[in-house]
Amino acid sequence: MENKILEAKDLKSLDEVRVEIFGKKGLLTEQFAKLKDLPNEEKKDFAKNLNIQKATLNKLFEHKKEELYLKHLEESLKAEAVDVSMFSHLQSAGALHPVQQTMDKIIDYFVSLNFEVQEGPLIEDDFHNFQALNLPVYHPARDMQDTFYLENGLVMRTHTSPVQIRYMQKSQPPFRMICPGSVFRRDFDITHTPMFHQVEGLVVDKSGKISFANLKYILEDFLKYMFGDVEVRFRPSFFPFTEPSTEVDISCIFCEGRGCRVCSHTGWLEVLGSGMVDANVFEAVGYRDVGGYAFGIGVERFAMLIHKIPDLRSLFEGDIRLLEQFR
Ligand code: DAH
């Protein structure tokens, strides 16, 4: 019986041994049952020995139980251990920045309509950034854009519109083009950062072949592609490089036009500027007898609306927790 206890490999088999020895039909009980058949003079010694044996087995059993319990504890601690210092080999998937994602979606739309994608320099001269766009030196409309001036009359481009000029200087209509890229202004608040992104669009054809109706159709279709089933509204406005000019609104995607804080209780969100290209702009690049329309899209504004991002500045703080949401 000792051996049975000593040989138990784990708590489960030890418990089986317990039943086998100490149980109601166990080996010890069997021994005690023999008592009644013994002659009286042998009974005393037999019982005494049996009780000593029982006590020894009990002790041995308790001892083994303790030993096996400790063994079990140690094994499960080892098996369940978490090595907090261990280097994780899990690859964390990267994500495109929400501004890039939004830009890509805008570009996809226009590329599908055969618009050519153009780029231009980030540092511009006064002619391309202002003068050729019908913003003469000393014109008060220059105040619309808080500019970073560099030396020698150069500026960090304040919009992507100068790429219109560069493109027209090297090509002949008809054409349709867009220019995505970063632009710079001396602004910094909840809806402005000193660097942000625009996508410029320009469509030019022979005069009489292109009208405000074309502009209206394309922009309405584009905004529905970006924002889903929204209403689109064209509001008269002013830009020096277009005449007539229009600011384009969509019905508020947060309150569906009922009026809320985001849309300043107007039910409308302003999303882009556009218009028919001003004759002075065509003249600056030597074009004659042409017509066209242009538009300028603020990419961050779109990204903020699409993803409900409350503070534009958070897009450029490099906080990985923002990016992780765009995997
Ligand atoms: N350049 C303008 C800006 O940055 C946006 C803009 C408005 C561009 C109307 C256009 C346009 O091409 O037609 O505020």
Boltz pocket constraint, residues with backbone or C-beta under 6 A from the ligand:
constraints:
  - pocket:
      binder: B
      contacts: [[A, 158], [A, 159], [A, 160], [A, 161], [A, 200], [A, 201], [A, 239], [A, 241], [A, 242], [A, 246], [A, 272], [A, 273], [A, 274], [A, 275], [A, 294], [A, 295], [A, 296], [A, 297]]
      max_distance: 6.0
